[in-house]
C-alpha cells in the first residue's frame, strides 16, 4: 500500500541493498588486506633472500633461477646472519598488517631458519666438489725403510788357505792315510814301512821317488833316530819338503827385456789358455803392461777364448783367423809389443797337431821366427801340466823339454785330483823350477809355488792358520 506516494516495502528493500553493499565492501576490504599480507610476505622473503647467499636447495622449485645478488653473495665465504635478521625486523609493516601479524612472525622465523640453512649450503658449495669423503686423497704413507743386508767385505785367503782348500782331495787320500797309519801305530816295524810305501806309490809319487824316501827313513830308524811313528811322520814331511824346495824358483821378470816373452807350451786340455789369462791379470796387478798372442791357430775357438780373456783384463790380443800360420802370429805380436813398449808378452801355442813330431817342429819354428826380432826370446818357456794326468805328465815334460827347452812348470788342476803327489815326482825327476800351481778356477787361484807352505797345507789337520 502506498501512503503519500511512498511505499513502505521499499524501506526493507533499501535496507537489504545497503546491507549487501556493506557486505560487498567488507569482502573487498578483506581481500585487499589478504593481498597486502601476501605482498608483505613476498617482500619479506625477497629481503631475506637478498641478504642470504643464493643456493639451490633440494626442495626449491626447479624453475626458480638464482638472482645476480644471490650469485654474488654465494661467492663470499662469510655470511652475516645477524644483519639479515635485523634487516627483516626493522622493516615497517603497512597499516592493516596487524591482522596478519602472527603470519609475519612465523614468516620471519622461517626466514631465519632459511638463512641458516642457506649458509650451511653455501659453505658446502664453497668446498670443491672433488673433495668429499669418498674422494679425499690421503697422503701416502712413507714406505718403510727396507733393511739392506750388510755386505761383508770379501776376505782374501792366504796362500796357505787356498792351497789347503785346493788340496782337499789329495789330503783325503795320501795325507789322511799316512796320518791314520803313522799316528795310530804304537811302534815302527817293517810292516808299517811297507804300508807307508804303498800309500806313497798310489799317490803318484812314483816308484823312484818313493824308494828313495823309504830308504832314507829306514836308515834313520836303524840308527834309532826315529823311535816312534809320530817321529816317523815328522821325518816324512821333512823329506817331502826337501824335494820341493829344490824346485822352488819363482818367476822373475827381467825388466831389461822389452818385451819379456813367455812362451806357453803344453798339450790340449791342460788349462794352458786359462793360465795365460790368469798370468795376465797377475802381471797387471804388479803394474806391468801386458799383451797376448793367440798362437794356437789349430784348435777351434782357441783364438776366441784368448780374446775373451783379453777383454776381461783389458789386454790387447794379437790374433789371426783359425788355421793361420802360428809363427806369423807370434812374429806380429813381438813386433807390436816392441813398438808399443809392452812389458810382458804371453804367447799361446798349439797343443796338438797330426802327430808329436809335427807339433814339436811347429814350436821350434815359432821360436826361430821370434828370435829374428829378439835373439834372446823367448825368455821363459813355461810348460803347463795337468796334475790329474799323473805319471803321464812326466813323459810330456820330457818331450817338450827336449824339443823347446822348458825353463819352468805350472801345475794346474791340483784341486781336482786325489793324486797331487805327482808334484814330487815332477820335482825329483825333472829338476825343473815349479813357477805356479793352480788350486781353483778363480783368477787368484793361480799361486806362486812355495814348498814349505805346500807341504804344510798338505799335512795340516788343525785348520787354517
BELDA-V599221 format. One record per pair of residues at least 6 apart in sequence whose ideal C-beta (glycine too) atoms are under 8 Angstrom apart, sorted by the first residue. I is the first residue (numbers start at 1). GAP is how many residues later the second one is. Records with the same first field share a line. If there is no record, write none. Layout:
I: GAP + GAP
This chain:
1: 6 + 7
32: 64
33: 63 + 66 + 67
36: 58 + 60 + 61
37: 60 + 62 + 63 + 66 + 67
40: 53 + 54 + 57 + 60 + 64
41: 62 + 63 + 66
43: 48
44: 44 + 47 + 60 + 63 + 64 + 67
45: 62 + 66
47: 40 + 41 + 44
48: 36 + 40 + 63 + 66 + 67
49: 18 + 21
50: 19 + 20
51: 22 + 32 + 33 + 36 + 37 + 64
52: 18 + 21 + 27 + 32 + 62 + 63 + 66 + 67
53: 17 + 20 + 21 + 23 + 26 + 65 + 66 + 69
54: 12 + 13 + 15 + 16 + 17 + 19 + 20 + 64
55: 11 + 15 + 19 + 63 + 66 + 67 + 70
56: 10
57: 60 + 61 + 64
66: 8
73: 6 + 49
74: 48 + 51 + 52
77: 46 + 49
79: 36 + 39 + 40 + 43
81: 31 + 34 + 35 + 38
84: 27 + 28 + 31
85: 27 + 30
88: 20 + 23 + 24
89: 19
93: 8 + 11
97: 7
156: 288
157: 8
158: 306
159: 288 + 289 + 291 + 294
160: 293 + 296 + 297 + 300 + 304 + 305
161: 303
162: 277 + 278 + 282 + 283 + 285
163: 251 + 274 + 276 + 284 + 290 + 291 + 294 + 295
164: 7 + 293 + 294 + 296 + 300
165: 250 + 274 + 275
166: 248 + 249 + 271 + 272 + 273 + 274 + 279
167: 8 + 247 + 248 + 253 + 272 + 290 + 291
168: 247
169: 246 + 247 + 248 + 249 + 251
170: 33 + 244 + 247 + 248 + 249 + 250 + 251 + 288
171: 287 + 288
172: 246
173: 29 + 30 + 245 + 246
174: 25 + 26 + 28 + 29 + 244 + 245 + 246 + 247 + 284
175: 283 + 284
177: 22
178: 18 + 21 + 55 + 58 + 281
179: 54 + 280 + 282
181: 11 + 14 + 15 + 18 + 48
182: 10 + 14 + 47 + 48 + 50 + 51 + 54
183: 46 + 47 + 50
184: 45
185: 7 + 44
186: 43
187: 41 + 42
188: 33 + 38 + 39 + 40 + 41 + 44
192: 37 + 40
193: 21 + 24 + 25 + 28
196: 18 + 21 + 36 + 40
197: 13 + 14 + 17
200: 9 + 10 + 13 + 14 + 221
201: 6 + 9
203: 215 + 216 + 217 + 218
204: 186 + 187 + 215 + 216 + 217 + 218 + 221
205: 8 + 216 + 217 + 219 + 220
206: 185 + 188 + 218 + 219 + 222 + 223
208: 217 + 220 + 221
209: 34 + 215 + 216 + 219 + 220
212: 216
213: 23 + 26 + 27
216: 23
217: 9 + 15 + 18 + 19 + 22
220: 6 + 15
221: 11
225: 10
226: 6 + 9
237: 218 + 222
240: 184 + 215 + 218
241: 210 + 211 + 214
243: 181 + 184 + 185
244: 179 + 180 + 183 + 190 + 205 + 207 + 210 + 211
245: 206 + 207
246: 181 + 185
247: 179 + 180 + 184 + 185 + 186 + 187 + 202 + 204
248: 185 + 186 + 201 + 202 + 203
249: 159 + 184 + 185 + 186
250: 185 + 198 + 199
251: 129 + 131 + 157 + 184 + 185 + 197
253: 7 + 30 + 35 + 90 + 91
254: 6 + 125
255: 88
257: 117 + 119 + 120 + 122
258: 79 + 80 + 83 + 84 + 85
259: 32 + 75 + 78 + 79 + 83 + 84 + 85 + 86
260: 83 + 84 + 85 + 119 + 120
261: 73 + 76 + 84 + 86 + 109 + 113 + 116 + 117 + 118 + 119
262: 17 + 82 + 83 + 84 + 85 + 116 + 117 + 118 + 120
263: 84 + 86 + 103 + 104 + 107 + 115 + 117 + 118 + 119 + 141
264: 8 + 11 + 12 + 82 + 83 + 84 + 85 + 118 + 120
265: 7 + 84 + 86 + 98 + 116 + 117 + 118 + 119 + 135 + 139 + 141
266: 6 + 85 + 117 + 118 + 119 + 130 + 134
267: 84 + 85 + 129
268: 31 + 83 + 84
269: 82 + 117
270: 81 + 114 + 115 + 116 + 119 + 142 + 143
271: 113 + 115 + 141 + 142 + 167
272: 24 + 76 + 77 + 79 + 112
273: 23 + 29 + 32 + 33 + 36 + 75
274: 35 + 138
275: 109 + 135 + 137 + 161 + 163 + 171
276: 16 + 30 + 33 + 70 + 72
277: 29 + 32 + 35 + 36 + 166
278: 160 + 165 + 167 + 168
279: 67 + 157 + 167
280: 10 + 12 + 29 + 30 + 33 + 35 + 66
281: 32 + 162
282: 164
283: 7 + 60 + 61
284: 6 + 29 + 31
288: 55 + 56
289: 51 + 52 + 53 + 54 + 55
290: 23 + 25 + 52 + 53 + 54 + 55 + 56
291: 24 + 25 + 26 + 27 + 42 + 45 + 46 + 49 + 51 + 53 + 54 + 55
292: 14 + 17 + 18 + 23 + 24 + 25 + 26 + 41 + 53 + 54 + 55 + 56
293: 24 + 25 + 26 + 36 + 37 + 39 + 40 + 41 + 52 + 53 + 54 + 55
294: 8 + 9 + 12 + 13 + 23 + 24 + 25 + 26 + 35 + 54
295: 31 + 34 + 35 + 38 + 52 + 53 + 54 + 55 + 71
296: 6 + 7 + 10 + 30 + 52 + 53 + 54 + 55
297: 6 + 23 + 24 + 25 + 26 + 27 + 28 + 29 + 32 + 53
298: 24 + 25 + 28 + 52 + 54 + 55
299: 51 + 52 + 53
300: 22
302: 20 + 46
303: 16 + 17 + 18 + 19
306: 11 + 13 + 42
307: 10 + 12
309: 6 + 8
310: 6 + 7
316: 20
318: 11 + 14 + 15 + 18
319: 10
320: 8 + 9 + 12
326: 23 + 24 + 36 + 39 + 40
327: 35 + 38 + 39 + 41 + 42
328: 41
330: 17 + 36 + 39 + 40
331: 38 + 39 + 41 + 42
333: 12 + 14
334: 11 + 36 + 39 + 40 + 43
335: 38
336: 6
337: 8
338: 35 + 36
347: 19 + 23 + 31
349: 13 + 14 + 17
350: 9 + 12 + 13
351: 8
352: 7
353: 6 + 9
356: 43
360: 39 + 40 + 43 + 44
363: 37 + 40 + 41
364: 39 + 40
367: 10 + 11 + 37
370: 7 + 8
371: 6
380: 27 + 28
381: 23 + 24 + 25 + 26 + 27
382: 24 + 25 + 26 + 27 + 28 + 53
383: 13 + 14 + 17 + 18 + 23 + 25 + 26 + 27 + 49
384: 25 + 26 + 28
385: 8 + 11 + 12 + 24 + 25 + 26 + 27 + 41
386: 7 + 26 + 27
387: 6 + 24 + 25 + 26 + 27 + 29 + 30 + 32 + 33 + 35 + 36
388: 25 + 28 + 29 + 31
389: 7 + 33
390: 29 + 32
391: 31 + 34
393: 29 + 33
394: 28 + 31 + 32 + 35 + 36
397: 9 + 12 + 29 + 33 + 35
398: 32
400: 6
401: 29 + 31
406: 26
407: 25 + 26
408: 24 + 25 + 26 + 27
409: 17 + 21 + 23 + 24 + 25 + 26
410: 24 + 25 + 26 + 27 + 28 + 36
411: 11 + 12 + 15 + 23 + 25 + 26 + 27 + 38
412: 25 + 26
413: 25
414: 6 + 9 + 23 + 24 + 25
415: 23 + 24 + 25 + 30
420: 38
423: 11 + 14 + 31
426: 6 + 8
427: 7
434: 15
435: 13 + 14
436: 10 + 11 + 12 + 13
437: 9 + 10 + 12 + 17
438: 7 + 8 + 9
439: 6 + 8
